[in-house]
Amino acid sequence: MPLPNVEYMQWAKTGAPWTKPGLLNCSTSGIYELRKTYRDLFGEMPSDLSLTGSGDAYGHPELKAAIAFRYDVLPANVYNANGASMANFVAIAGLINRGDSVLIEHPVYDPIPAAANALGARIVHFERHESAHWQIDIDNLAQLARSEDARLIILTNPYNPGATWTSDNDLIRLADIVGDDTIILVDEVYREWGENEAGQTVATKRPNLVATSSLTKVWGLSRLRAGWVIADERLIHDISRAFDAIGAVGPSPIDSISARLIADDKLMAKLRDESIAEITAGRKLVEQWLAHDDRFDARIHPGSGFTILRCVNLDLFRAPDGSASRDNQPADQSAHAHDIHVVDNQPSDQSAHAHDIHVVDDQPSDRPRPLADTGTFGDTKPGLRDNPGHPSLHNWLLNEHNILATPGRFFDLPTTHVRFCWTQGVEVVEQAIRKLST
């Protein structure tokens, strides 16, 4: 089966206009690089930094120990990976078999269903509704998990792109209802921006709760590629063995640097405090702006560096004939509050799109998904492309104000929506708001 086309990653790596003169980056969701060199972090490079590594082939021993100490677990509960994206991939690979039902939130960060799709999962999307401020209905989700015989439930917490938080108590309740045979994988890469969330993870609460995270978002150290999975030891065994199909060992010198950082509680706290100060200042500026600008709507959450920004004034980007774009309608207008989208990955010589089934209140329907194309999630969605002739909030921000936000299409949101971030420094946020206010 061909690997799915992860359009967001292609856009982020080569398609976004990062080098455009004067561009204001309100797209990147992780904090900007607070420390750019080894010397910025630690001082002089040690002369005895090993280039060969030693010990456990299933993870770097010192790095696993440092992560375990921070989150109050044993090293046997940790698998270190090449960033949170790889952590999510190997976790899914180790936890499911081809054809297993996997429940994934929707709207969704594109690479997550792409990974499950690549691994042969039968994907069932459960809705996070804008009218409910993107919150999860735990009882409905548990019922869906039982009816679909789900092996795995995947969600982000806080939610990407909406930044809504799901409490640990709610996740524990979900874990208890679905039982140990259903695993809940929680991407917690933004969690430690939250108040009193340093060193916290839901993975310690129940044996069927698994968490992933990294040094990328909160600490602004993307290039270290330090990610991890925390889980029950029996699950870590399966997850670590899944990596055998991808590679042999990790980059020991980089892992050693990451281990030194994570083991330094004072330095980790300092970097986190600086990061939180930046996003807090940016968040307050965005809140003040939105309070006086009725063209846009967003729900801003404490402990977040981004939100879903929705345009409520469609006159901002009318099509050339004066009509609004097909997708430029307020989200959540469908009366079908329990819509489920199933992606059937069974082998076939037909197009992958031919197997997309839209289920309305558990009854199959051939009507198109509201506000979105019917393409496989993780695959291209040509009807939602933000090209120069396609009216959208993303294009309006970029073309009229030189502000780059993440297009809503990468989360399967309408083109009235973008993910708007304030993580690249207060000066960037101030300039963006100044442009939008004049």
Secondary structure as the mmCIF struct_conf table of DSSP 4:
data_model
#
loop_
_struct_conf.conf_type_id
_struct_conf.id
_struct_conf.beg_label_comp_id
_struct_conf.beg_label_asym_id
_struct_conf.beg_label_seq_id
_struct_conf.end_label_comp_id
_struct_conf.end_label_asym_id
_struct_conf.end_label_seq_id
HELX_LH_PP_P HELX_LH_PP_P1 PRO A 2 PRO A 4
HELX_RH_AL_P HELX_RH_AL_P1 GLU A 7 GLN A 10
HELX_RH_PI_P HELX_RH_PI_P1 TRP A 11 GLY A 15
BEND BEND1 ALA A 16 ALA A 16
TURN_TY1_P TURN_TY1_P1 TRP A 18 THR A 19
BEND BEND2 LYS A 20 LYS A 20
TURN_TY1_P TURN_TY1_P2 PRO A 21 GLY A 22
STRN STRN1 LEU A 24 ASN A 25
BEND BEND3 GLY A 30 GLY A 30
HELX_LH_PP_P HELX_LH_PP_P2 ILE A 31 TYR A 32
BEND BEND4 LEU A 34 LEU A 34
BEND BEND5 THR A 37 THR A 37
HELX_RH_AL_P HELX_RH_AL_P2 TYR A 38 LEU A 41
TURN_TY1_P TURN_TY1_P3 PHE A 42 PHE A 42
BEND BEND6 GLY A 43 GLU A 44
HELX_LH_PP_P HELX_LH_PP_P3 MET A 45 PRO A 46
TURN_TY1_P TURN_TY1_P4 SER A 47 ASP A 48
BEND BEND7 LEU A 51 THR A 52
BEND BEND8 GLY A 55 GLY A 55
BEND BEND9 ALA A 57 GLY A 59
HELX_RH_AL_P HELX_RH_AL_P3 PRO A 61 ARG A 70
TURN_TY1_P TURN_TY1_P5 TYR A 71 ASP A 72
HELX_RH_3T_P HELX_RH_3T_P1 PRO A 75 ASN A 77
STRN STRN2 VAL A 78 ASN A 82
HELX_RH_AL_P HELX_RH_AL_P4 GLY A 83 LEU A 95
TURN_TY1_P TURN_TY1_P6 ARG A 98 GLY A 99
STRN STRN3 SER A 101 HIS A 106
BEND BEND10 PRO A 107 PRO A 107
TURN_TY1_P TURN_TY1_P7 ASP A 110 ASP A 110
HELX_RH_AL_P HELX_RH_AL_P5 PRO A 111 ALA A 118
TURN_TY1_P TURN_TY1_P8 LEU A 119 GLY A 120
STRN STRN4 ARG A 122 GLU A 127
HELX_LH_PP_P HELX_LH_PP_P4 ARG A 128 HIS A 129
HELX_RH_3T_P HELX_RH_3T_P2 GLU A 130 ALA A 132
TURN_TY1_P TURN_TY1_P9 HIS A 133 TRP A 134
HELX_RH_AL_P HELX_RH_AL_P6 ILE A 138 SER A 147
TURN_TY1_P TURN_TY1_P10 GLU A 148 ASP A 149
STRN STRN5 ALA A 150 THR A 156
BEND BEND11 ASN A 157 PRO A 158
TURN_TY1_P TURN_TY1_P11 ASN A 160 GLY A 162
HELX_RH_AL_P HELX_RH_AL_P7 ASP A 168 VAL A 178
TURN_TY1_P TURN_TY1_P12 ASP A 180 ASP A 181
BEND BEND12 THR A 182 THR A 182
STRN STRN6 ILE A 183 ASP A 187
TURN_TY1_P TURN_TY1_P13 VAL A 189 TYR A 190
HELX_RH_3T_P HELX_RH_3T_P3 ARG A 191 TRP A 193
BEND BEND13 GLY A 194 GLY A 194
TURN_TY1_P TURN_TY1_P14 GLU A 195 ASN A 196
TURN_TY1_P TURN_TY1_P15 ALA A 198 GLY A 199
HELX_RH_3T_P HELX_RH_3T_P4 VAL A 202 THR A 204
TURN_TY1_P TURN_TY1_P16 LYS A 205 LYS A 205
TURN_TY1_P TURN_TY1_P17 PRO A 207 ASN A 208
STRN STRN7 LEU A 209 SER A 214
BEND BEND14 LEU A 215 THR A 216
TURN_TY1_P TURN_TY1_P18 LYS A 217 TRP A 219
HELX_RH_3T_P HELX_RH_3T_P5 SER A 222 LEU A 224
STRN STRN8 ALA A 226 ILE A 230
HELX_RH_AL_P HELX_RH_AL_P8 GLU A 233 ALA A 242
HELX_RH_3T_P HELX_RH_3T_P6 PHE A 243 ALA A 245
TURN_TY1_P TURN_TY1_P19 ILE A 246 ILE A 246
BEND BEND15 ALA A 248 ALA A 248
HELX_RH_AL_P HELX_RH_AL_P9 SER A 252 ALA A 263
HELX_RH_AL_P HELX_RH_AL_P10 ASP A 265 ALA A 291
TURN_TY1_P TURN_TY1_P20 HIS A 292 HIS A 292
TURN_TY1_P TURN_TY1_P21 ASP A 294 ARG A 295
STRN STRN9 PHE A 296 ASP A 297
TURN_TY1_P TURN_TY1_P22 PRO A 302 GLY A 303
BEND BEND16 GLY A 305 GLY A 305
STRN STRN10 PHE A 306 CYS A 311
HELX_RH_3T_P HELX_RH_3T_P7 LEU A 314 PHE A 317
TURN_TY1_P TURN_TY1_P23 PRO A 320 ASP A 321
BEND BEND17 GLY A 322 GLY A 322
HELX_LH_PP_P HELX_LH_PP_P5 SER A 323 SER A 325
TURN_TY1_P TURN_TY1_P24 ARG A 326 ASP A 327
BEND BEND18 GLN A 329 GLN A 329
TURN_TY1_P TURN_TY1_P25 ALA A 331 ASP A 332
BEND BEND19 ALA A 335 ALA A 335
TURN_TY1_P TURN_TY1_P26 ALA A 337 HIS A 338
STRN STRN11 ILE A 340 VAL A 343
BEND BEND20 ASP A 349 GLN A 350
HELX_RH_3T_P HELX_RH_3T_P8 ALA A 352 HIS A 355
STRN STRN12 ASP A 356 VAL A 360
TURN_TY1_P TURN_TY1_P27 ASP A 361 ASP A 362
STRN STRN13 GLN A 363 SER A 365
BEND BEND21 ARG A 367 ARG A 367
HELX_LH_PP_P HELX_LH_PP_P6 PRO A 368 ARG A 369
TURN_TY1_P TURN_TY1_P28 PRO A 370 LEU A 371
BEND BEND22 ALA A 372 ALA A 372
BEND BEND23 GLY A 375 GLY A 375
HELX_LH_PP_P HELX_LH_PP_P7 THR A 376 THR A 376
TURN_TY1_P TURN_TY1_P29 PHE A 377 GLY A 378
BEND BEND24 ASP A 379 ASP A 379
HELX_RH_3T_P HELX_RH_3T_P9 PRO A 382 LEU A 384
TURN_TY1_P TURN_TY1_P30 PRO A 388 GLY A 389
BEND BEND25 HIS A 390 HIS A 390
HELX_RH_AL_P HELX_RH_AL_P11 LEU A 393 HIS A 401
STRN STRN14 ILE A 403 LEU A 404
STRN STRN15 THR A 406 PRO A 407
HELX_RH_3T_P HELX_RH_3T_P10 GLY A 408 PHE A 411
TURN_TY1_P TURN_TY1_P31 ASP A 412 ASP A 412
TURN_TY1_P TURN_TY1_P32 THR A 415 THR A 416
STRN STRN16 HIS A 417 CYS A 421
BEND BEND26 GLN A 424 GLN A 424
HELX_RH_AL_P HELX_RH_AL_P12 VAL A 426 LEU A 436
TURN_TY1_P TURN_TY1_P33 SER A 437 SER A 437
#
